[in-house]
């Protein structure tokens, strides 16, 4: 029997996702009408999870077209109807008619029926009136039956949030379950790699995470016997590499007009500490209006950026910081065509640019593993405000400071976290010791902190004991970041 691409995908191991899988299985068994939304960025495993959960129990499944207008979308829907029910005739002229035909066909089937509509945002083309038709299908027919499980899915997370989750029209408060699929943690990547037979050390897994993040599909492309550098070189720098053109596809799949989104993350990549809204507007040449607010909110919904503000500051003083590892990696190394070419990544292993990027990317990795850091510090159960700080110089010439991660704890301690991705034990120099003490002073000056301030070092290999190490009150190692949250 010929092996299809879909069969290969389903052969991949399902790692993690226990809670999400349980939610979908409960919806199948509930005996009530269920409306489930599954969302998350491209390649994070949404369709894979849904198919693993429901197997061959779909009464109807359809995926929207990434390109095409209303007529194309309706023709594709009619083709899915023919495959599922054997229906004949011309494609429907409207989405109301399309969903009406679906309801008629489902009514003739016995038992509990799972309807899976994948890439829902792509079906909502301009002037198609797709949402009123979906509302009518659910409110006027499906919600009155105890045999329907409607599962909608989409990579455009911001669309799902606006049109389905936060819908204040006909679908307001109609969802019965919401499943948000986020990238794997380091620990989940280790389990995924082991299930694929990849033998990689924790440091090698981290090296891959710096470039790929926790996107399961990216990890599925790694071959046995490859080093991380070989995998990145083959997949990203070769013309036929599976991820060579992924960046453009990623943003085009999420946003109908990706250009302003790409310009915004490119601006953030140039300022690792984050940028205010005003700084971003100046950098990208956008007008200060609702459209730009939507760009920032969409990027945040997709998990590409984070917004943070300092204690006591107003919302308009928030900073926006690029968080997504793959986006940062692409902008630093793949956006310039002169750097692309098989072998370039392997040849530049010891370059200054690589060292600078890996340190910055490790900071992002740590920001995505705060629960693991808290667990390593023994404060998993302590109420903690997580924020960052960009502190200007003081009025008397005191130095300013940038602190990427602060754990402001309810038990009277604030951890100022420093992240270092050294390949060997990290030694605190006398100069760096002075810088750390200056950061503590700047933090206390800026926020009037009455708490005890601890310097916490997060390292890849550990801290080397020396005469300057006493400035560090607590230490977290890379191995700690592989723990479950």
Secondary structure, DSSP 8 states (H G I E B T S, - for coil): ----HHHHHHHS---S-HHHHHHHHHHHHSSS-EEEEEE-STTSSHHHHHHHHHTT-EEEEEE--SS--HHHHHHHHHHHHHHHH---SS--SSHHHHHHHHHHHHHTS-S-EEEEEESHHHH--TT--HHHHHHHHHHHTGGG-SSEEEEEEES-HHHHIIIIIT--STTTT--SEEEE-----HHHHHHHHHHTT----HHHHHHHHHHHTT-HHHHHT--TT--HHHHHIIIIISTT-TTTTHHHHHHHHH-TT-HHHHHHHHHHHT-TT-EEHHHHHHHHT--SSHHHHHHHHHHHHTTSEEEE--TT--GGG-EEEE--HHHHHIIIIISSGGG-STTHHHHTTT-HHHHHHHHHHHHHHHHTTHHHHHHHTT-TTS-EEEEEEEE---TTS---EEEEEEEEETTSEEEEEEEE--SS-B---HHHHHHHHHHHHHHHHHH---SEEEEEEEESS-B--STTGGG--EEEEGGGGGS--
